[in-house]
């Protein structure tokens, strides 16, 4: 990685009705030394199922010199 270009957070309401708000995702736009930009995010909550080793980091998009590339799913 060469540089963090952007950071953001997504918030959501408490799921138990308390009125509190929590950070649900941390997002980043990064660039590599080769000039490729990635939008990635970290999902803080995985719901009720606590599965060991469950992926919490996700690639949202990849921007190459030719434009936007969607990651394979």
N, CA, C and O atoms as a Tripos MOL2 file, in Angstrom:
@<TRIPOS>MOLECULE
protein
  292   291    73     0     0
PROTEIN
NO_CHARGES

@<TRIPOS>ATOM
      1 N           0.8490   -1.1810    0.0000 N.3       1 UNK1
      2 CA          0.0000    0.0000    0.0000 C.3       1 UNK1
      3 C           0.8880    1.2350    0.0000 C.2       1 UNK1
      4 O           1.9240    1.2630    0.6640 O.2       1 UNK1
      5 N           0.4830    2.2450   -0.7370 N.am      2 UNK2
      6 CA          1.2440    3.4720   -0.8040 C.3       2 UNK2
      7 C           0.6160    4.5920    0.0210 C.2       2 UNK2
      8 O           1.3240    5.3820    0.6450 O.2       2 UNK2
      9 N          -0.7400    4.6560    0.0200 N.am      3 UNK3
     10 CA         -1.3780    5.7960    0.6870 C.3       3 UNK3
     11 C          -2.8570    5.5220    0.9730 C.2       3 UNK3
     12 O          -3.5410    4.8510    0.2010 O.2       3 UNK3
     13 N          -3.3270    6.0560    2.0930 N.am      4 UNK4
     14 CA         -4.7650    6.0440    2.3970 C.3       4 UNK4
     15 C          -5.3360    7.3340    1.8230 C.2       4 UNK4
     16 O          -4.9530    8.4250    2.2450 O.2       4 UNK4
     17 N          -6.2560    7.2150    0.8560 N.am      5 UNK5
     18 CA         -6.8300    8.3790    0.1940 C.3       5 UNK5
     19 C          -8.0670    8.9120    0.8990 C.2       5 UNK5
     20 O          -8.3500   10.1090    0.8490 O.2       5 UNK5
     21 N          -8.7990    8.0250    1.5510 N.am      6 UNK6
     22 CA        -10.0800    8.4050    2.1460 C.3       6 UNK6
     23 C         -10.4270    7.4130    3.2530 C.2       6 UNK6
     24 O         -10.0520    6.2430    3.1910 O.2       6 UNK6
     25 N         -11.1520    7.8970    4.2720 N.am      7 UNK7
     26 CA        -11.6550    7.0450    5.3680 C.3       7 UNK7
     27 C         -13.1010    7.4370    5.6420 C.2       7 UNK7
     28 O         -13.4650    8.6060    5.5130 O.2       7 UNK7
     29 N         -13.9180    6.4740    6.0160 N.am      8 UNK8
     30 CA        -15.2840    6.7770    6.4160 C.3       8 UNK8
     31 C         -15.7920    5.7080    7.3720 C.2       8 UNK8
     32 O         -15.2090    4.6330    7.5070 O.2       8 UNK8
     33 N         -16.8910    6.0360    8.0270 N.am      9 UNK9
     34 CA        -17.5510    5.1080    8.9450 C.3       9 UNK9
     35 C         -19.0380    5.1000    8.6290 C.2       9 UNK9
     36 O         -19.6110    6.1310    8.2790 O.2       9 UNK9
     37 N         -19.6550    3.9440    8.7530 N.am     10 UNK10
     38 CA        -21.1020    3.8160    8.6220 C.3      10 UNK10
     39 C         -21.6620    3.4660    9.9850 C.2      10 UNK10
     40 O         -21.1530    2.5770   10.6690 O.2      10 UNK10
     41 N         -22.7070    4.1660   10.3740 N.am     11 UNK11
     42 CA        -23.3140    4.0020   11.6910 C.3      11 UNK11
     43 C         -24.6830    3.3430   11.5650 C.2      11 UNK11
     44 O         -25.3250    3.4080   10.5170 O.2      11 UNK11
     45 N         -25.1140    2.7120   12.6420 N.am     12 UNK12
     46 CA        -26.4380    2.1170   12.6930 C.3      12 UNK12
     47 C         -27.0070    2.2300   14.0960 C.2      12 UNK12
     48 O         -26.2660    2.3660   15.0690 O.2      12 UNK12
     49 N         -28.3160    2.1740   14.1900 N.am     13 UNK13
     50 CA        -28.9950    2.2470   15.4860 C.3      13 UNK13
     51 C         -28.8200    0.9480   16.2620 C.2      13 UNK13
     52 O         -28.6070   -0.1170   15.6830 O.2      13 UNK13
     53 N         -28.9130    1.0570   17.5720 N.am     14 UNK14
     54 CA        -28.8830   -0.1130   18.4330 C.3      14 UNK14
     55 C         -30.0130   -1.0540   18.0320 C.2      14 UNK14
     56 O         -31.1310   -0.6080   17.7710 O.2      14 UNK14
     57 N         -29.7320   -2.3300   17.9820 N.am     15 UNK15
     58 CA        -30.7360   -3.3150   17.5670 C.3      15 UNK15
     59 C         -31.6420   -3.7450   18.7110 C.2      15 UNK15
     60 O         -32.5330   -4.5720   18.5210 O.2      15 UNK15
     61 N         -31.4170   -3.1830   19.9100 N.am     16 UNK16
     62 CA        -32.2160   -3.5570   21.0700 C.3      16 UNK16
     63 C         -33.0960   -2.4090   21.5610 C.2      16 UNK16
     64 O         -33.7000   -2.4930   22.6310 O.2      16 UNK16
     65 N         -33.1640   -1.3250   20.7610 N.am     17 UNK17
     66 CA        -34.0860   -0.2410   21.0780 C.3      17 UNK17
     67 C         -33.6100    0.7770   22.0950 C.2      17 UNK17
     68 O         -34.4290    1.5330   22.6170 O.2      17 UNK17
     69 N         -32.3160    0.8280   22.4010 N.am     18 UNK18
     70 CA        -31.8520    1.7630   23.4270 C.3      18 UNK18
     71 C         -31.6850    3.1850   22.8960 C.2      18 UNK18
     72 O         -31.5490    4.1200   23.6850 O.2      18 UNK18
     73 N         -31.6920    3.3650   21.5760 N.am     19 UNK19
     74 CA        -31.5090    4.6940   21.0110 C.3      19 UNK19
     75 C         -30.0530    5.0540   20.7580 C.2      19 UNK19
     76 O         -29.7780    6.1060   20.1820 O.2      19 UNK19
     77 N         -29.1120    4.2080   21.1720 N.am     20 UNK20
     78 CA        -27.7000    4.4600   20.9260 C.3      20 UNK20
     79 C         -27.3500    4.1430   19.4740 C.2      20 UNK20
     80 O         -28.0480    3.3730   18.8150 O.2      20 UNK20
     81 N         -26.2560    4.7460   18.9780 N.am     21 UNK21
     82 CA        -25.7820    4.4820   17.6250 C.3      21 UNK21
     83 C         -24.3780    3.8870   17.7140 C.2      21 UNK21
     84 O         -23.5710    4.2740   18.5590 O.2      21 UNK21
     85 N         -24.1120    2.9440   16.8250 N.am     22 UNK22
     86 CA        -22.8320    2.2380   16.8380 C.3      22 UNK22
     87 C         -22.2000    2.2770   15.4500 C.2      22 UNK22
     88 O         -22.8960    2.3800   14.4390 O.2      22 UNK22
     89 N         -20.8650    2.1940   15.4180 N.am     23 UNK23
     90 CA        -20.1500    2.0880   14.1540 C.3      23 UNK23
     91 C         -20.3420    0.6660   13.6360 C.2      23 UNK23
     92 O         -20.0370   -0.2980   14.3370 O.2      23 UNK23
     93 N         -20.8470    0.5350   12.4110 N.am     24 UNK24
     94 CA        -21.0710   -0.7840   11.8080 C.3      24 UNK24
     95 C         -19.9320   -1.1680   10.8550 C.2      24 UNK24
     96 O         -19.5410   -2.3330   10.7900 O.2      24 UNK24
     97 N         -19.3980   -0.1740   10.1090 N.am     25 UNK25
     98 CA        -18.3340   -0.4400    9.1430 C.3      25 UNK25
     99 C         -17.2970    0.6760    9.1850 C.2      25 UNK25
    100 O         -17.6190    1.8410    9.4190 O.2      25 UNK25
    101 N         -16.0550    0.2920    8.9540 N.am     26 UNK26
    102 CA        -14.9640    1.2430    8.7370 C.3      26 UNK26
    103 C         -14.5450    1.0630    7.2780 C.2      26 UNK26
    104 O         -14.2180   -0.0490    6.8630 O.2      26 UNK26
    105 N         -14.5500    2.1310    6.5050 N.am     27 UNK27
    106 CA        -14.1990    2.0340    5.0920 C.3      27 UNK27
    107 C         -12.9580    2.8310    4.7680 C.2      27 UNK27
    108 O         -12.6520    3.8280    5.4210 O.2      27 UNK27
    109 N         -12.2390    2.3760    3.7410 N.am     28 UNK28
    110 CA        -11.0020    3.0190    3.3200 C.3      28 UNK28
    111 C         -10.8910    2.9760    1.8060 C.2      28 UNK28
    112 O         -11.3410    2.0240    1.1680 O.2      28 UNK28
    113 N         -10.2970    4.0000    1.2420 N.am     29 UNK29
    114 CA         -9.8910    3.9940   -0.1600 C.3      29 UNK29
    115 C          -8.3770    4.0990   -0.1340 C.2      29 UNK29
    116 O          -7.8220    5.0720    0.3770 O.2      29 UNK29
    117 N          -7.7090    3.0890   -0.6880 N.am     30 UNK30
    118 CA         -6.2610    2.9770   -0.6420 C.3      30 UNK30
    119 C          -5.7000    2.9810   -2.0490 C.2      30 UNK30
    120 O          -6.3910    2.6130   -2.9990 O.2      30 UNK30
    121 N          -4.4540    3.3940   -2.1880 N.am     31 UNK31
    122 CA         -3.7680    3.2790   -3.4670 C.3      31 UNK31
    123 C          -2.4650    2.5200   -3.2680 C.2      31 UNK31
    124 O          -1.8150    2.6410   -2.2300 O.2      31 UNK31
    125 N          -2.0970    1.7430   -4.2640 N.am     32 UNK32
    126 CA         -0.8450    0.9860   -4.2100 C.3      32 UNK32
    127 C           0.2690    1.7840   -4.8790 C.2      32 UNK32
    128 O           0.0150    2.8210   -5.4910 O.2      32 UNK32
    129 N           1.4870    1.3020   -4.7630 N.am     33 UNK33
    130 CA          2.6060    1.9680   -5.4240 C.3      33 UNK33
    131 C           2.5010    1.8770   -6.9430 C.2      33 UNK33
    132 O           3.1410    2.6490   -7.6570 O.2      33 UNK33
    133 N           1.6920    0.9330   -7.4410 N.am     34 UNK34
    134 CA          1.4650    0.7930   -8.8870 C.3      34 UNK34
    135 C           0.3320    1.6810   -9.3830 C.2      34 UNK34
    136 O           0.0440    1.6950  -10.5800 O.2      34 UNK34
    137 N          -0.3230    2.4270   -8.4820 N.am     35 UNK35
    138 CA         -1.3880    3.3410   -8.8790 C.3      35 UNK35
    139 C          -2.7800    2.7280   -8.9090 C.2      35 UNK35
    140 O          -3.7130    3.3540   -9.4130 O.2      35 UNK35
    141 N          -2.9430    1.5250   -8.3830 N.am     36 UNK36
    142 CA         -4.2690    0.8930   -8.3300 C.3      36 UNK36
    143 C          -4.9400    1.3080   -7.0290 C.2      36 UNK36
    144 O          -4.3390    1.2340   -5.9570 O.2      36 UNK36
    145 N          -6.1890    1.7460   -7.1320 N.am     37 UNK37
    146 CA         -6.9370    2.1760   -5.9440 C.3      37 UNK37
    147 C          -7.9500    1.1040   -5.5560 C.2      37 UNK37
    148 O          -8.6140    0.5230   -6.4150 O.2      37 UNK37
    149 N          -8.0620    0.8490   -4.2590 N.am     38 UNK38
    150 CA         -9.0020   -0.1270   -3.7060 C.3      38 UNK38
    151 C          -9.9490    0.5800   -2.7490 C.2      38 UNK38
    152 O          -9.5350    1.4840   -2.0240 O.2      38 UNK38
    153 N         -11.2080    0.1810   -2.7390 N.am     39 UNK39
    154 CA        -12.1460    0.5800   -1.6960 C.3      39 UNK39
    155 C         -12.4070   -0.6860   -0.8920 C.2      39 UNK39
    156 O         -12.9430   -1.6610   -1.4180 O.2      39 UNK39
    157 N         -12.0300   -0.6690    0.3810 N.am     40 UNK40
    158 CA        -12.2200   -1.8280    1.2470 C.3      40 UNK40
    159 C         -12.9880   -1.3880    2.4860 C.2      40 UNK40
    160 O         -13.0290   -0.2020    2.8130 O.2      40 UNK40
    161 N         -13.5930   -2.3480    3.1680 N.am     41 UNK41
    162 CA        -14.2310   -2.0160    4.4320 C.3      41 UNK41
    163 C         -14.1230   -3.1690    5.4130 C.2      41 UNK41
    164 O         -13.9730   -4.3290    5.0310 O.2      41 UNK41
    165 N         -14.2040   -2.8160    6.6900 N.am     42 UNK42
    166 CA        -14.1910   -3.7590    7.7970 C.3      42 UNK42
    167 C         -15.5730   -3.7630    8.4150 C.2      42 UNK42
    168 O         -16.0430   -2.7250    8.8800 O.2      42 UNK42
    169 N         -16.2280   -4.9020    8.4310 N.am     43 UNK43
    170 CA        -17.5600   -5.0400    9.0030 C.3      43 UNK43
    171 C         -17.4110   -5.4440   10.4610 C.2      43 UNK43
    172 O         -16.9460   -6.5430   10.7640 O.2      43 UNK43
    173 N         -17.8110   -4.5460   11.3700 N.am     44 UNK44
    174 CA        -17.5970   -4.7840   12.8040 C.3      44 UNK44
    175 C         -18.4800   -5.8870   13.3550 C.2      44 UNK44
    176 O         -18.0170   -6.7060   14.1490 O.2      44 UNK44
    177 N         -19.7170   -5.9270   12.9590 N.am     45 UNK45
    178 CA        -20.6490   -6.9130   13.5150 C.3      45 UNK45
    179 C         -21.0040   -7.9400   12.4550 C.2      45 UNK45
    180 O         -21.2900   -7.5920   11.3090 O.2      45 UNK45
    181 N         -20.9850   -9.1920   12.8400 N.am     46 UNK46
    182 CA        -21.3400  -10.2690   11.9200 C.3      46 UNK46
    183 C         -22.6960  -10.8800   12.2770 C.2      46 UNK46
    184 O         -23.0130  -11.9890   11.8470 O.2      46 UNK46
    185 N         -23.4830  -10.1650   13.0530 N.am     47 UNK47
    186 CA        -24.7850  -10.6830   13.4380 C.3      47 UNK47
    187 C         -24.7000  -11.6070   14.6340 C.2      47 UNK47
    188 O         -23.7120  -11.5980   15.3690 O.2      47 UNK47
    189 N         -25.7270  -12.3980   14.8270 N.am     48 UNK48
    190 CA        -25.7760  -13.2910   15.9900 C.3      48 UNK48
    191 C         -24.8230  -14.4700   15.8740 C.2      48 UNK48
    192 O         -24.3470  -14.9930   16.8810 O.2      48 UNK48
    193 N         -24.5440  -14.8870   14.6400 N.am     49 UNK49
    194 CA        -23.6720  -16.0470   14.4420 C.3      49 UNK49
    195 C         -22.2210  -15.6260   14.5980 C.2      49 UNK49
    196 O         -21.7050  -14.8590   13.7860 O.2      49 UNK49
    197 N         -21.5750  -16.1130   15.6150 N.am     50 UNK50
    198 CA        -20.1590  -15.8360   15.8580 C.3      50 UNK50
    199 C         -19.3520  -17.0070   15.3250 C.2      50 UNK50
    200 O         -19.0370  -17.9390   16.0650 O.2      50 UNK50
    201 N         -19.0200  -16.9580   14.0520 N.am     51 UNK51
    202 CA        -18.3080  -18.0480   13.4080 C.3      51 UNK51
    203 C         -16.8130  -17.7320   13.4180 C.2      51 UNK51
    204 O         -16.4010  -16.7320   12.8300 O.2      51 UNK51
    205 N         -16.0010  -18.5480   14.0620 N.am     52 UNK52
    206 CA        -14.5540  -18.3050   14.0760 C.3      52 UNK52
    207 C         -13.9960  -18.2740   12.6530 C.2      52 UNK52
    208 O         -14.3430  -19.1190   11.8280 O.2      52 UNK52
    209 N         -13.1370  -17.3040   12.3710 N.am     53 UNK53
    210 CA        -12.5270  -17.2070   11.0560 C.3      53 UNK53
    211 C         -13.4070  -16.5740    9.9930 C.2      53 UNK53
    212 O         -13.0050  -16.5010    8.8310 O.2      53 UNK53
    213 N         -14.5940  -16.1150   10.3580 N.am     54 UNK54
    214 CA        -15.4970  -15.4910    9.3930 C.3      54 UNK54
    215 C         -14.8660  -14.2040    8.8660 C.2      54 UNK54
    216 O         -14.3480  -13.4020    9.6430 O.2      54 UNK54
    217 N         -14.9090  -14.0070    7.5560 N.am     55 UNK55
    218 CA        -14.3130  -12.8330    6.9260 C.3      55 UNK55
    219 C         -15.0220  -11.5660    7.3640 C.2      55 UNK55
    220 O         -16.2480  -11.4740    7.3070 O.2      55 UNK55
    221 N         -14.2320  -10.5810    7.8060 N.am     56 UNK56
    222 CA        -14.7990   -9.2910    8.1990 C.3      56 UNK56
    223 C         -14.2490   -8.1600    7.3510 C.2      56 UNK56
    224 O         -14.7990   -7.0580    7.3700 O.2      56 UNK56
    225 N         -13.1650   -8.4070    6.5990 N.am     57 UNK57
    226 CA        -12.6100   -7.4320    5.6690 C.3      57 UNK57
    227 C         -13.1060   -7.7700    4.2680 C.2      57 UNK57
    228 O         -13.0730   -8.9300    3.8570 O.2      57 UNK57
    229 N         -13.5710   -6.7460    3.5260 N.am     58 UNK58
    230 CA        -14.1410   -6.9470    2.2030 C.3      58 UNK58
    231 C         -13.5630   -5.9440    1.2160 C.2      58 UNK58
    232 O         -13.3310   -4.7870    1.5670 O.2      58 UNK58
    233 N         -13.3300   -6.3870   -0.0230 N.am     59 UNK59
    234 CA        -12.9700   -5.4740   -1.1050 C.3      59 UNK59
    235 C         -14.2730   -5.0370   -1.7570 C.2      59 UNK59
    236 O         -15.0290   -5.8660   -2.2640 O.2      59 UNK59
    237 N         -14.5330   -3.7370   -1.7440 N.am     60 UNK60
    238 CA        -15.7560   -3.2000   -2.3380 C.3      60 UNK60
    239 C         -15.5600   -2.9610   -3.8330 C.2      60 UNK60
    240 O         -16.4400   -3.2810   -4.6320 O.2      60 UNK60
    241 N         -14.3970   -2.3940   -4.2210 N.am     61 UNK61
    242 CA        -14.1100   -2.1700   -5.6340 C.3      61 UNK61
    243 C         -12.6160   -1.9770   -5.8330 C.2      61 UNK61
    244 O         -11.8690   -1.6920   -4.8970 O.2      61 UNK61
    245 N         -12.2040   -2.1440   -7.0960 N.am     62 UNK62
    246 CA        -10.8170   -1.9350   -7.4930 C.3      62 UNK62
    247 C         -10.8390   -1.0060   -8.6890 C.2      62 UNK62
    248 O         -11.5820   -1.2290   -9.6450 O.2      62 UNK62
    249 N         -10.0220    0.0410   -8.6370 N.am     63 UNK63
    250 CA         -9.9410    0.9890   -9.7440 C.3      63 UNK63
    251 C          -8.5660    0.8470  -10.3820 C.2      63 UNK63
    252 O          -7.5470    1.1300   -9.7530 O.2      63 UNK63
    253 N          -8.5460    0.4100  -11.6250 N.am     64 UNK64
    254 CA         -7.2700    0.3080  -12.3350 C.3      64 UNK64
    255 C          -7.1460    1.5200  -13.2580 C.2      64 UNK64
    256 O          -8.0230    2.3850  -13.2660 O.2      64 UNK64
    257 N          -6.0820    1.5860  -14.0200 N.am     65 UNK65
    258 CA         -5.9240    2.6730  -14.9860 C.3      65 UNK65
    259 C          -7.0080    2.6510  -16.0480 C.2      65 UNK65
    260 O          -7.2840    3.6750  -16.6720 O.2      65 UNK65
    261 N          -7.6360    1.4760  -16.2650 N.am     66 UNK66
    262 CA         -8.6740    1.3390  -17.2810 C.3      66 UNK66
    263 C         -10.0710    1.5980  -16.7190 C.2      66 UNK66
    264 O         -11.0520    1.5120  -17.4590 O.2      66 UNK66
    265 N         -10.1810    1.9090  -15.4460 N.am     67 UNK67
    266 CA        -11.4840    2.1720  -14.8490 C.3      67 UNK67
    267 C         -11.8070    1.2170  -13.7160 C.2      67 UNK67
    268 O         -10.9240    0.5420  -13.1860 O.2      67 UNK67
    269 N         -13.0800    1.1650  -13.3480 N.am     68 UNK68
    270 CA        -13.5490    0.3930  -12.2040 C.3      68 UNK68
    271 C         -13.6140   -1.0890  -12.5360 C.2      68 UNK68
    272 O         -14.1360   -1.4700  -13.5840 O.2      68 UNK68
    273 N         -13.0890   -1.9230  -11.6520 N.am     69 UNK69
    274 CA        -13.1340   -3.3750  -11.7900 C.3      69 UNK69
    275 C         -13.8840   -3.9280  -10.5910 C.2      69 UNK69
    276 O         -13.5530   -3.6090   -9.4490 O.2      69 UNK69
    277 N         -14.8980   -4.7590  -10.8410 N.am     70 UNK70
    278 CA        -15.6460   -5.3730   -9.7360 C.3      70 UNK70
    279 C         -14.9380   -6.6280   -9.2750 C.2      70 UNK70
    280 O         -14.5120   -7.4310  -10.1060 O.2      70 UNK70
    281 N         -14.7980   -6.8240   -7.9540 N.am     71 UNK71
    282 CA        -14.1500   -8.0440   -7.4570 C.3      71 UNK71
    283 C         -15.0210   -9.2740   -7.7200 C.2      71 UNK71
    284 O         -16.2480   -9.1870   -7.7420 O.2      71 UNK71
    285 N         -14.3760  -10.4010   -7.9150 N.am     72 UNK72
    286 CA        -15.1130  -11.6650   -8.1140 C.3      72 UNK72
    287 C         -15.7790  -12.0550   -6.8190 C.2      72 UNK72
    288 O         -15.2250  -11.8420   -5.7410 O.2      72 UNK72
    289 N         -16.9680  -12.6260   -6.9160 N.am     73 UNK73
    290 CA        -17.6860  -13.0900   -5.7310 C.3      73 UNK73
    291 C         -17.8920  -14.5670   -5.7900 C.2      73 UNK73
    292 O         -18.4820  -15.1450   -4.8770 O.2      73 UNK73
@<TRIPOS>BOND
     1     1     2 1
     2     2     3 1
     3     3     4 2
     4     3     5 am
     5     5     6 1
     6     6     7 1
     7     7     8 2
     8     7     9 am
     9     9    10 1
    10    10    11 1
    11    11    12 2
    12    11    13 am
    13    13    14 1
    14    14    15 1
    15    15    16 2
    16    15    17 am
    17    17    18 1
    18    18    19 1
    19    19    20 2
    20    19    21 am
    21    21    22 1
    22    22    23 1
    23    23    24 2
    24    23    25 am
    25    25    26 1
    26    26    27 1
    27    27    28 2
    28    27    29 am
    29    29    30 1
    30    30    31 1
    31    31    32 2
    32    31    33 am
    33    33    34 1
    34    34    35 1
    35    35    36 2
    36    35    37 am
    37    37    38 1
    38    38    39 1
    39    39    40 2
    40    39    41 am
    41    41    42 1
    42    42    43 1
    43    43    44 2
    44    43    45 am
    45    45    46 1
    46    46    47 1
    47    47    48 2
    48    47    49 am
    49    49    50 1
    50    50    51 1
    51    51    52 2
    52    51    53 am
    53    53    54 1
    54    54    55 1
    55    55    56 2
    56    55    57 am
    57    57    58 1
    58    58    59 1
    59    59    60 2
    60    59    61 am
    61    61    62 1
    62    62    63 1
    63    63    64 2
    64    63    65 am
    65    65    66 1
    66    66    67 1
    67    67    68 2
    68    67    69 am
    69    69    70 1
    70    70    71 1
    71    71    72 2
    72    71    73 am
    73    73    74 1
    74    74    75 1
    75    75    76 2
    76    75    77 am
    77    77    78 1
    78    78    79 1
    79    79    80 2
    80    79    81 am
    81    81    82 1
    82    82    83 1
    83    83    84 2
    84    83    85 am
    85    85    86 1
    86    86    87 1
    87    87    88 2
    88    87    89 am
    89    89    90 1
    90    90    91 1
    91    91    92 2
    92    91    93 am
    93    93    94 1
    94    94    95 1
    95    95    96 2
    96    95    97 am
    97    97    98 1
    98    98    99 1
    99    99   100 2
   100    99   101 am
   101   101   102 1
   102   102   103 1
   103   103   104 2
   104   103   105 am
   105   105   106 1
   106   106   107 1
   107   107   108 2
   108   107   109 am
   109   109   110 1
   110   110   111 1
   111   111   112 2
   112   111   113 am
   113   113   114 1
   114   114   115 1
   115   115   116 2
   116   115   117 am
   117   117   118 1
   118   118   119 1
   119   119   120 2
   120   119   121 am
   121   121   122 1
   122   122   123 1
   123   123   124 2
   124   123   125 am
   125   125   126 1
   126   126   127 1
   127   127   128 2
   128   127   129 am
   129   129   130 1
   130   130   131 1
   131   131   132 2
   132   131   133 am
   133   133   134 1
   134   134   135 1
   135   135   136 2
   136   135   137 am
   137   137   138 1
   138   138   139 1
   139   139   140 2
   140   139   141 am
   141   141   142 1
   142   142   143 1
   143   143   144 2
   144   143   145 am
   145   145   146 1
   146   146   147 1
   147   147   148 2
   148   147   149 am
   149   149   150 1
   150   150   151 1
   151   151   152 2
   152   151   153 am
   153   153   154 1
   154   154   155 1
   155   155   156 2
   156   155   157 am
   157   157   158 1
   158   158   159 1
   159   159   160 2
   160   159   161 am
   161   161   162 1
   162   162   163 1
   163   163   164 2
   164   163   165 am
   165   165   166 1
   166   166   167 1
   167   167   168 2
   168   167   169 am
   169   169   170 1
   170   170   171 1
   171   171   172 2
   172   171   173 am
   173   173   174 1
   174   174   175 1
   175   175   176 2
   176   175   177 am
   177   177   178 1
   178   178   179 1
   179   179   180 2
   180   179   181 am
   181   181   182 1
   182   182   183 1
   183   183   184 2
   184   183   185 am
   185   185   186 1
   186   186   187 1
   187   187   188 2
   188   187   189 am
   189   189   190 1
   190   190   191 1
   191   191   192 2
   192   191   193 am
   193   193   194 1
   194   194   195 1
   195   195   196 2
   196   195   197 am
   197   197   198 1
   198   198   199 1
   199   199   200 2
   200   199   201 am
   201   201   202 1
   202   202   203 1
   203   203   204 2
   204   203   205 am
   205   205   206 1
   206   206   207 1
   207   207   208 2
   208   207   209 am
   209   209   210 1
   210   210   211 1
   211   211   212 2
   212   211   213 am
   213   213   214 1
   214   214   215 1
   215   215   216 2
   216   215   217 am
   217   217   218 1
   218   218   219 1
   219   219   220 2
   220   219   221 am
   221   221   222 1
   222   222   223 1
   223   223   224 2
   224   223   225 am
   225   225   226 1
   226   226   227 1
   227   227   228 2
   228   227   229 am
   229   229   230 1
   230   230   231 1
   231   231   232 2
   232   231   233 am
   233   233   234 1
   234   234   235 1
   235   235   236 2
   236   235   237 am
   237   237   238 1
   238   238   239 1
   239   239   240 2
   240   239   241 am
   241   241   242 1
   242   242   243 1
   243   243   244 2
   244   243   245 am
   245   245   246 1
   246   246   247 1
   247   247   248 2
   248   247   249 am
   249   249   250 1
   250   250   251 1
   251   251   252 2
   252   251   253 am
   253   253   254 1
   254   254   255 1
   255   255   256 2
   256   255   257 am
   257   257   258 1
   258   258   259 1
   259   259   260 2
   260   259   261 am
   261   261   262 1
   262   262   263 1
   263   263   264 2
   264   263   265 am
   265   265   266 1
   266   266   267 1
   267   267   268 2
   268   267   269 am
   269   269   270 1
   270   270   271 1
   271   271   272 2
   272   271   273 am
   273   273   274 1
   274   274   275 1
   275   275   276 2
   276   275   277 am
   277   277   278 1
   278   278   279 1
   279   279   280 2
   280   279   281 am
   281   281   282 1
   282   282   283 1
   283   283   284 2
   284   283   285 am
   285   285   286 1
   286   286   287 1
   287   287   288 2
   288   287   289 am
   289   289   290 1
   290   290   291 1
   291   291   292 2
@<TRIPOS>SUBSTRUCTURE
     1 UNK1         2 RESIDUE 1 A UNK
     2 UNK2         6 RESIDUE 1 A UNK
     3 UNK3        10 RESIDUE 1 A UNK
     4 UNK4        14 RESIDUE 1 A UNK
     5 UNK5        18 RESIDUE 1 A UNK
     6 UNK6        22 RESIDUE 1 A UNK
     7 UNK7        26 RESIDUE 1 A UNK
     8 UNK8        30 RESIDUE 1 A UNK
     9 UNK9        34 RESIDUE 1 A UNK
    10 UNK10       38 RESIDUE 1 A UNK
    11 UNK11       42 RESIDUE 1 A UNK
    12 UNK12       46 RESIDUE 1 A UNK
    13 UNK13       50 RESIDUE 1 A UNK
    14 UNK14       54 RESIDUE 1 A UNK
    15 UNK15       58 RESIDUE 1 A UNK
    16 UNK16       62 RESIDUE 1 A UNK
    17 UNK17       66 RESIDUE 1 A UNK
    18 UNK18       70 RESIDUE 1 A UNK
    19 UNK19       74 RESIDUE 1 A UNK
    20 UNK20       78 RESIDUE 1 A UNK
    21 UNK21       82 RESIDUE 1 A UNK
    22 UNK22       86 RESIDUE 1 A UNK
    23 UNK23       90 RESIDUE 1 A UNK
    24 UNK24       94 RESIDUE 1 A UNK
    25 UNK25       98 RESIDUE 1 A UNK
    26 UNK26      102 RESIDUE 1 A UNK
    27 UNK27      106 RESIDUE 1 A UNK
    28 UNK28      110 RESIDUE 1 A UNK
    29 UNK29      114 RESIDUE 1 A UNK
    30 UNK30      118 RESIDUE 1 A UNK
    31 UNK31      122 RESIDUE 1 A UNK
    32 UNK32      126 RESIDUE 1 A UNK
    33 UNK33      130 RESIDUE 1 A UNK
    34 UNK34      134 RESIDUE 1 A UNK
    35 UNK35      138 RESIDUE 1 A UNK
    36 UNK36      142 RESIDUE 1 A UNK
    37 UNK37      146 RESIDUE 1 A UNK
    38 UNK38      150 RESIDUE 1 A UNK
    39 UNK39      154 RESIDUE 1 A UNK
    40 UNK40      158 RESIDUE 1 A UNK
    41 UNK41      162 RESIDUE 1 A UNK
    42 UNK42      166 RESIDUE 1 A UNK
    43 UNK43      170 RESIDUE 1 A UNK
    44 UNK44      174 RESIDUE 1 A UNK
    45 UNK45      178 RESIDUE 1 A UNK
    46 UNK46      182 RESIDUE 1 A UNK
    47 UNK47      186 RESIDUE 1 A UNK
    48 UNK48      190 RESIDUE 1 A UNK
    49 UNK49      194 RESIDUE 1 A UNK
    50 UNK50      198 RESIDUE 1 A UNK
    51 UNK51      202 RESIDUE 1 A UNK
    52 UNK52      206 RESIDUE 1 A UNK
    53 UNK53      210 RESIDUE 1 A UNK
    54 UNK54      214 RESIDUE 1 A UNK
    55 UNK55      218 RESIDUE 1 A UNK
    56 UNK56      222 RESIDUE 1 A UNK
    57 UNK57      226 RESIDUE 1 A UNK
    58 UNK58      230 RESIDUE 1 A UNK
    59 UNK59      234 RESIDUE 1 A UNK
    60 UNK60      238 RESIDUE 1 A UNK
    61 UNK61      242 RESIDUE 1 A UNK
    62 UNK62      246 RESIDUE 1 A UNK
    63 UNK63      250 RESIDUE 1 A UNK
    64 UNK64      254 RESIDUE 1 A UNK
    65 UNK65      258 RESIDUE 1 A UNK
    66 UNK66      262 RESIDUE 1 A UNK
    67 UNK67      266 RESIDUE 1 A UNK
    68 UNK68      270 RESIDUE 1 A UNK
    69 UNK69      274 RESIDUE 1 A UNK
    70 UNK70      278 RESIDUE 1 A UNK
    71 UNK71      282 RESIDUE 1 A UNK
    72 UNK72      286 RESIDUE 1 A UNK
    73 UNK73      290 RESIDUE 1 A UNK
